[in-house]
Amino acid sequence: MLAMDQGVVEEWLSEFKTLPETAISSYAASLKEKASLVPALYKVIRENYSDLLEPVCHQLFEFYRSGEARLQRFTLQFLPELVWSYLSVSAGRNPHHSGCIEALLLGIYNLEIVDKDGQSKVLSFTVPSLSKPSVYHEPSAIGSMALTEGALANHGLSRVVYSGPHLQRETFTAQNRFEVLTFLLLCYNAALSYMNSSSLQSLCQLSSRVCICGYPRQQVRRYKGINSRMIVTSEFLVQLITGIHFALCNGEPDLGSKALDDVLYRAQLELYPEVLLLGNAIKSSLRGAALKSNKEGTRSIQVEITPTSSRISRNAVTSLSIRGHRWKRHESQENSIDSPDPPLGPIPTISVTGVSGERVVNGEALRGRTEAETLGGTSELGLDPRGQEVRRQKPRDAVDLGSPEELMEISEVDEGICTQAAVKEGSPPIIVVSSTNVTPSIGKTAGKGLRRLTGSRSSKDKEREKEKEGEVSRKQSCGRAMSENLELLSLKRLTLTSSQSVPKGGALSLSRTASAAFSRSFEQVSNALGVANRASSPASNHSPKENRHSACSLQEEAYVDHLSPANVSLQLSPDV
Amino acid sequence: MTARKSGSRIETEIERCRSEGQWDKIPELVRQLSAKLISIDDVGELLLGEMKLQQFLKENPPKQNCSPRAARPPLTEARTHLTNALQRGNLRPELQQEANVLMGKLCYVEGNYSEALTHFSCVNLDDMQLSSAPIYRLAMIAEAYATKGLCLEKMSTSCPPSSAERDQEIITCYEKSGDIALLYLQEAEKALSAGMQNRSPKPGPISQEQELGFFLETGLQRAHVIHFKNGNLTCGVGRFREILRAVETRTTQNLRMTIARQLAEILLRGMCEQSYWSPLEDPPAQSPLDEPQCSHTHTEYTLPRRARIYTGENLFCPQENTEEALLLLLISESMANRDAVLSRIPEHSADRVLSLQSASVVYDLLTIALGRRGQYEMLSECLERAMKFAFEEFHLWYQLALSLMAAGKSARAVKVLKECMRLKPDDPTIPLLAVKLCIGNLHWLDEGECFAQMVVDMQDKAAEFRAKGYLALGLVYSLKATDASLRGVQEEYQKKALGAFQRAQSLAPTDHLAVFYLALQLAVSRQIPEALGYVRQALQLQGDDVHSLHLLALLLSAQKHYHDALNIIEMALSEYPENFMLLFTKVKLETLCRGPEEALLTCKHMLQIWKSCYNLTNPSDSGRGSSLLDRAVADRRQLNAVTLPDFSDPETGSVHAPSVAASRVEQALSEASSLQSSTPKHGPLHPWMTLAQIWLHAAEVYIGMMKPAEAMACTQEAASLFPTSHNVLFMKGQVAELRGNLEDAKRCYEEALAISPAHIRSMQRLGVILYQLQRFSLAEKVLCEAVQLCSSSHSGWHSLAEVLQAQGNMAAASECFLTALQLEASNPIMPFTILPRAL
């Protein structure tokens, strides 16, 4: 340490002691001008054996205790360096221990965990909710929200504690070490905007070193110092990553991204999901924003004029367009109801074509499924063990009347009215999921379906029916669904034959409303449908497979159960 | 206004066409108009000029960042019309203003910026009436401000010495333009919806989505772009907030989505709690966010009319940067979600990429905001909504899996991780995360083995993770060994576990966990000296690892070095003063070394620690309930010890009357689910279970002191917390035994076994009691079962030997005695298996 630095530090030490109470705030403002002071203090902290360390720590604590925000921040800027100094000493199990740094850290901690009245401080924040109006939105404009369990349980605003209350600590122990350090970093992060670049650099260094010491990566980084592994906790790493994120975006892209990589590396080895989540998100969100340090400013917050019109082409099917789509279809249904002979009215038919010929992999089966579901039905796209797509037509109303909630759940943006209306009127949209390679098995399936329809239900079916009944008995409309079942089935037969005789009607009404994508696939399928209808003209109905998904199980299964082919085939096997 | 005065149908129609931008109808209308009145000629010129200009702009929309310098025929035509209109000077003042403004715009389009500015100086834009102006005029004024700003900017770039004053003027122009544009859009939408209602029977023109032109877009956005370019974050954020607070219109939806996201980005990347100010507060005079050199003179201006903003009672206004970021992101998310492109036909792949990009940015920011605050529960729900974008998108799947894991929804996390593995089969972290869950509270050992094997099979691709893979594999085998009921199977798994741990240790010699588990495995199979060697090695690598220290103490106790063990425990406790596991072991050791009085003091100390630790726990900390499914799974797993919640009770730790306890249990059962998620995932046992355990340990000490009354009182305390716990019933049985009440004891043990059929100690005691009741064959059967379940317990073998002896089966009895003797020689004070085995 140079004599000059020492002089600067000594001057700083003596200066504050003689300062009258009233001059503190002007003194705090003047600290910025002492350019050589901060580097000199870093040197003192890094050099563990300096005689100045103890008075410096003492003075830094006095700064913190003064309550003057600028003085507190002055102390805080050294926090990463102090933490590293403490950790490296305690990891090295060095007999020489830095008691004064420990005391300073504990002192800040004990000051910060209580509020002005000496009560334990509890840090909390309000989780905003779209269902409550705010300065930025009105709930009605957002549309209906997903009725998840959490959303219901948390209807409205709730305050959540994210830190505290904490116990006063007299000494560091292995047990409380990271609890204290995590809280200190939280305080540091709350003042990040005020930290200068040397402090941010020190934070990045701290993060890198804590994470790689003792691991093979230490060689890659060429850090020689301590080479024993340091225990970390996931909360501590989360706080580090928050600081690194700020450093990354505010002038320290190189050190920051290195530190981020190192923390992620460690998080992978420790299998900390919390840290991985945050780190992955930061990485991915910065991938878009170019991370070059622009010459004019240090901040990488760049805003450009963006076109306000939607960049998504109009005829792509989006969640929103599907919502509008359903409304229109609903209107056309109303018309058909108004016509004198409801059952003979045109039935709009929506169809989704499966990929023909190819073997459908799980993901695709899933995709087909979700697509079809979002369209309003719960058609099942399945695979039989031979890997061929099974063609199955499943009229929604025949089985699903019991659970309108299910539909609500499937397309979260759906208006409730639409579904309910559809239920009441009972003029069903038919969902066809088909592959164009019509297999001869259709006739068989149809025959089976017919047998079931005409009442000679196998005992197995009845059992399942019971199961189903039990499942939906909670739901209001269940009873009606069961009683109307037969009636609707007969209705279905009528409507199908009618659509066969006047297939164009349905097609037209649809092609007007449907987007380009759908009308195209409709044409394909209306052909296929024609074939199918001819093949099974007396019955005209395929087995209305019971929908065995309850509303709550569906959510789970929608993307989980279908991941493995075993599950899919298992689920279908009784019927295939 | 013309329209209102004359009431002429044509003029109304003209106004409507101008507002709706139906320029192609204008010539016809102008023809009709001029047929009626001759003096209106100038108006006609104005309209035609406007029409030409607008149609040109429609066909050649100007682009950002490039100067439109192209005088083409239609523009000269427009210029002629407008010049005609202006020259004669017959126009009413408002129309004169309009003509000038249009001329200015035309000049800008042609690239004559200074000429444009002279036209703008002819009209005082601030004088143009905003209130009761027709809609098209609002747009015109907004565009005029924007154009003026553009011209000023172009001029200042061409002649560099730009003064702060000039800059400020430019910004004010844009800000005014933006404000009026917002007003215009709101009014336009109002008119449109009114028009739709009036004209509903007619088919009418399809309500096409209104598009902001170049000028309005610039007006709305240029101001904040300049602010940020100048490094003036405070003003930029202020401008963002102003735009966002204006009531949404269809046209501004996309803008709002973008701005909300950008503002959230700034809040998360560039702000901190201390530098934040809320949207309804005045910004701080001096902020660390701004570049030091940027000017802070932000001129305030007033407009006679402003866009409507969100108002109402109890409006939520964020008070913290994370809150505001979250609110903005939720708004942005709801819009991004609407734009999810669902169809997968190749034609829409570009759209899919777009919608995915805009959504995943929002979800990443949501993750950052919620992750910082530890709200993993909510995060997992948000990411679930992202799944409509997630087909074959690894990042989204992975993030969902991680959030489920962090939220404690283990079962689903494993299933989602499986999909992640399919998408990225080379990443060793994913199966390792899955193993961690499987051997954690899920206890899915077969799946766990499968995942661990995947990591091991990756060979060199897994690099450093291979050691972790072997460690995981070893843990699975070790747990399987504990679960196995057949001795042969047990030994086989123990061998496999040892092999795996050794492999892990050789791959990562500096990993203390590998060495520790190796030691633990050796200890479990009673190879005490070897285990001691390894545990010392582990302690060299990681001196203050609590489990290694604990294992060392247990190993020393197995060698009957009770005092050394106690010293180690006390040393460990100096580093981990609140670790109840260590304290429980300490109680046992103290009973042996220093007598039960000391042990009782430790129990008292434990009660004090418990109180100081958990009395602090905040009632609102209980978190949000996890999903039904995870709850159900968790409940099933914890059936043998129903967890008791009720953090909010102030008198925790005090004595409860049994009746209070009973009602509390009922209450607890109804609430039990809400607590599951709040238990610290890696932390010690649940606070209430810990308390019950403390009482039971005290009871045991009293039993050792032959004090049944005190022991019963302690047991009763535990029973008031967990009346149906097998541990409590077992202790009751012990007390009954102490009192000589064999029938009662037998009933207690049987009840304990009914609750937890594999509870070894109850089984052993039941066997002993049956033996004392002279029911030898039954005793033998029970004890045989006990020995089979836990072949390393010497007391089981001992009791079995006694029974066999009583039955006269001397050969078998002596063998059992021998086994008991051997086992006793290496018996630790607490079973080794109390040490957690987790990744």
HADDOCK unambig.tbl for C-alpha pairs under 7 A between the chains (distance, minus, plus):
assign (segid A and resid 125 and name CA) (segid B and resid 323 and name CA) 6.99 0.50 0.50
assign (segid A and resid 126 and name CA) (segid B and resid 323 and name CA) 6.47 0.50 0.50
assign (segid A and resid 127 and name CA) (segid B and resid 323 and name CA) 6.58 0.50 0.50
assign (segid A and resid 128 and name CA) (segid B and resid 323 and name CA) 6.58 0.50 0.50
assign (segid A and resid 128 and name CA) (segid B and resid 326 and name CA) 6.80 0.50 0.50
assign (segid A and resid 128 and name CA) (segid B and resid 327 and name CA) 5.53 0.50 0.50
assign (segid A and resid 133 and name CA) (segid B and resid 315 and name CA) 5.46 0.50 0.50
assign (segid A and resid 133 and name CA) (segid B and resid 316 and name CA) 6.17 0.50 0.50
assign (segid A and resid 134 and name CA) (segid B and resid 315 and name CA) 4.61 0.50 0.50
assign (segid A and resid 134 and name CA) (segid B and resid 316 and name CA) 4.14 0.50 0.50
assign (segid A and resid 134 and name CA) (segid B and resid 317 and name CA) 5.98 0.50 0.50
assign (segid A and resid 135 and name CA) (segid B and resid 245 and name CA) 5.91 0.50 0.50
assign (segid A and resid 135 and name CA) (segid B and resid 310 and name CA) 5.68 0.50 0.50
assign (segid A and resid 135 and name CA) (segid B and resid 315 and name CA) 6.00 0.50 0.50
assign (segid A and resid 135 and name CA) (segid B and resid 316 and name CA) 6.19 0.50 0.50
assign (segid A and resid 135 and name CA) (segid B and resid 317 and name CA) 5.82 0.50 0.50
assign (segid A and resid 136 and name CA) (segid B and resid 244 and name CA) 5.78 0.50 0.50
assign (segid A and resid 136 and name CA) (segid B and resid 245 and name CA) 4.95 0.50 0.50
assign (segid A and resid 136 and name CA) (segid B and resid 310 and name CA) 6.66 0.50 0.50
assign (segid A and resid 137 and name CA) (segid B and resid 310 and name CA) 6.79 0.50 0.50
assign (segid A and resid 142 and name CA) (segid B and resid 334 and name CA) 6.85 0.50 0.50
assign (segid A and resid 160 and name CA) (segid B and resid 620 and name CA) 6.93 0.50 0.50
assign (segid A and resid 160 and name CA) (segid B and resid 621 and name CA) 6.97 0.50 0.50
assign (segid A and resid 161 and name CA) (segid B and resid 620 and name CA) 6.84 0.50 0.50
assign (segid A and resid 161 and name CA) (segid B and resid 621 and name CA) 5.95 0.50 0.50
assign (segid A and resid 162 and name CA) (segid B and resid 373 and name CA) 5.76 0.50 0.50
assign (segid A and resid 162 and name CA) (segid B and resid 374 and name CA) 6.69 0.50 0.50
assign (segid A and resid 165 and name CA) (segid B and resid 616 and name CA) 6.48 0.50 0.50
assign (segid A and resid 173 and name CA) (segid B and resid 575 and name CA) 4.76 0.50 0.50
assign (segid A and resid 173 and name CA) (segid B and resid 576 and name CA) 6.60 0.50 0.50
assign (segid A and resid 174 and name CA) (segid B and resid 544 and name CA) 6.64 0.50 0.50
assign (segid A and resid 174 and name CA) (segid B and resid 575 and name CA) 5.09 0.50 0.50
assign (segid A and resid 174 and name CA) (segid B and resid 576 and name CA) 6.27 0.50 0.50
assign (segid A and resid 175 and name CA) (segid B and resid 575 and name CA) 6.21 0.50 0.50
assign (segid A and resid 175 and name CA) (segid B and resid 576 and name CA) 4.98 0.50 0.50
assign (segid A and resid 189 and name CA) (segid B and resid 272 and name CA) 6.83 0.50 0.50
assign (segid A and resid 190 and name CA) (segid B and resid 272 and name CA) 5.18 0.50 0.50
assign (segid A and resid 190 and name CA) (segid B and resid 273 and name CA) 4.73 0.50 0.50
assign (segid A and resid 190 and name CA) (segid B and resid 274 and name CA) 5.73 0.50 0.50
assign (segid A and resid 191 and name CA) (segid B and resid 272 and name CA) 5.91 0.50 0.50
assign (segid A and resid 191 and name CA) (segid B and resid 273 and name CA) 6.59 0.50 0.50
assign (segid A and resid 191 and name CA) (segid B and resid 274 and name CA) 5.42 0.50 0.50
assign (segid A and resid 192 and name CA) (segid B and resid 272 and name CA) 5.76 0.50 0.50
assign (segid A and resid 193 and name CA) (segid B and resid 270 and name CA) 6.91 0.50 0.50
assign (segid A and resid 193 and name CA) (segid B and resid 271 and name CA) 5.92 0.50 0.50
assign (segid A and resid 193 and name CA) (segid B and resid 272 and name CA) 5.88 0.50 0.50
assign (segid A and resid 193 and name CA) (segid B and resid 275 and name CA) 6.50 0.50 0.50
assign (segid A and resid 193 and name CA) (segid B and resid 288 and name CA) 6.10 0.50 0.50
assign (segid A and resid 193 and name CA) (segid B and resid 289 and name CA) 6.57 0.50 0.50
assign (segid A and resid 194 and name CA) (segid B and resid 288 and name CA) 5.88 0.50 0.50
assign (segid A and resid 238 and name CA) (segid B and resid 372 and name CA) 6.91 0.50 0.50
assign (segid A and resid 245 and name CA) (segid B and resid 269 and name CA) 6.72 0.50 0.50
assign (segid A and resid 246 and name CA) (segid B and resid 269 and name CA) 5.36 0.50 0.50
assign (segid A and resid 246 and name CA) (segid B and resid 270 and name CA) 6.32 0.50 0.50
assign (segid A and resid 249 and name CA) (segid B and resid 269 and name CA) 6.20 0.50 0.50
assign (segid A and resid 268 and name CA) (segid B and resid 429 and name CA) 6.10 0.50 0.50
assign (segid A and resid 271 and name CA) (segid B and resid 433 and name CA) 6.00 0.50 0.50
assign (segid A and resid 273 and name CA) (segid B and resid 402 and name CA) 5.13 0.50 0.50
assign (segid A and resid 273 and name CA) (segid B and resid 405 and name CA) 6.52 0.50 0.50
assign (segid A and resid 273 and name CA) (segid B and resid 406 and name CA) 5.77 0.50 0.50
assign (segid A and resid 274 and name CA) (segid B and resid 406 and name CA) 5.76 0.50 0.50
assign (segid A and resid 277 and name CA) (segid B and resid 399 and name CA) 5.94 0.50 0.50
assign (segid A and resid 277 and name CA) (segid B and resid 402 and name CA) 6.06 0.50 0.50
assign (segid A and resid 277 and name CA) (segid B and resid 403 and name CA) 6.85 0.50 0.50
assign (segid A and resid 278 and name CA) (segid B and resid 367 and name CA) 6.37 0.50 0.50
assign (segid A and resid 278 and name CA) (segid B and resid 368 and name CA) 5.54 0.50 0.50
assign (segid A and resid 278 and name CA) (segid B and resid 371 and name CA) 6.12 0.50 0.50
assign (segid A and resid 281 and name CA) (segid B and resid 364 and name CA) 4.61 0.50 0.50
assign (segid A and resid 281 and name CA) (segid B and resid 365 and name CA) 6.97 0.50 0.50
assign (segid A and resid 281 and name CA) (segid B and resid 367 and name CA) 6.36 0.50 0.50
assign (segid A and resid 281 and name CA) (segid B and resid 368 and name CA) 6.45 0.50 0.50
assign (segid A and resid 282 and name CA) (segid B and resid 364 and name CA) 6.90 0.50 0.50
assign (segid A and resid 282 and name CA) (segid B and resid 368 and name CA) 6.92 0.50 0.50
assign (segid A and resid 285 and name CA) (segid B and resid 361 and name CA) 5.75 0.50 0.50
assign (segid A and resid 285 and name CA) (segid B and resid 364 and name CA) 5.95 0.50 0.50
assign (segid A and resid 301 and name CA) (segid B and resid 266 and name CA) 6.86 0.50 0.50
assign (segid A and resid 302 and name CA) (segid B and resid 228 and name CA) 6.98 0.50 0.50
assign (segid A and resid 303 and name CA) (segid B and resid 225 and name CA) 5.71 0.50 0.50
assign (segid A and resid 303 and name CA) (segid B and resid 228 and name CA) 6.96 0.50 0.50
assign (segid A and resid 304 and name CA) (segid B and resid 225 and name CA) 6.14 0.50 0.50
assign (segid A and resid 305 and name CA) (segid B and resid 221 and name CA) 5.87 0.50 0.50
assign (segid A and resid 305 and name CA) (segid B and resid 222 and name CA) 6.71 0.50 0.50
assign (segid A and resid 308 and name CA) (segid B and resid 254 and name CA) 5.39 0.50 0.50
assign (segid A and resid 308 and name CA) (segid B and resid 255 and name CA) 5.04 0.50 0.50
assign (segid A and resid 309 and name CA) (segid B and resid 211 and name CA) 6.39 0.50 0.50
assign (segid A and resid 309 and name CA) (segid B and resid 254 and name CA) 6.38 0.50 0.50
assign (segid A and resid 310 and name CA) (segid B and resid 254 and name CA) 6.32 0.50 0.50
assign (segid A and resid 312 and name CA) (segid B and resid 351 and name CA) 5.31 0.50 0.50
assign (segid A and resid 313 and name CA) (segid B and resid 351 and name CA) 6.57 0.50 0.50
assign (segid A and resid 316 and name CA) (segid B and resid 341 and name CA) 6.30 0.50 0.50
assign (segid A and resid 316 and name CA) (segid B and resid 343 and name CA) 6.82 0.50 0.50
assign (segid A and resid 316 and name CA) (segid B and resid 348 and name CA) 6.28 0.50 0.50
assign (segid A and resid 317 and name CA) (segid B and resid 341 and name CA) 5.54 0.50 0.50
assign (segid A and resid 317 and name CA) (segid B and resid 342 and name CA) 5.54 0.50 0.50
assign (segid A and resid 317 and name CA) (segid B and resid 343 and name CA) 5.52 0.50 0.50
assign (segid A and resid 318 and name CA) (segid B and resid 338 and name CA) 6.64 0.50 0.50
assign (segid A and resid 318 and name CA) (segid B and resid 339 and name CA) 5.36 0.50 0.50
assign (segid A and resid 318 and name CA) (segid B and resid 340 and name CA) 4.98 0.50 0.50
assign (segid A and resid 318 and name CA) (segid B and resid 341 and name CA) 4.18 0.50 0.50
assign (segid A and resid 318 and name CA) (segid B and resid 342 and name CA) 5.28 0.50 0.50
assign (segid A and resid 319 and name CA) (segid B and resid 338 and name CA) 4.89 0.50 0.50
assign (segid A and resid 319 and name CA) (segid B and resid 339 and name CA) 6.01 0.50 0.50
assign (segid A and resid 319 and name CA) (segid B and resid 340 and name CA) 5.54 0.50 0.50
assign (segid A and resid 319 and name CA) (segid B and resid 341 and name CA) 6.78 0.50 0.50
assign (segid A and resid 319 and name CA) (segid B and resid 342 and name CA) 6.83 0.50 0.50
assign (segid A and resid 320 and name CA) (segid B and resid 338 and name CA) 4.76 0.50 0.50
assign (segid A and resid 320 and name CA) (segid B and resid 339 and name CA) 6.22 0.50 0.50
assign (segid A and resid 371 and name CA) (segid B and resid 342 and name CA) 6.88 0.50 0.50
assign (segid A and resid 560 and name CA) (segid B and resid 415 and name CA) 5.94 0.50 0.50
assign (segid A and resid 560 and name CA) (segid B and resid 416 and name CA) 6.45 0.50 0.50
assign (segid A and resid 563 and name CA) (segid B and resid 419 and name CA) 6.46 0.50 0.50
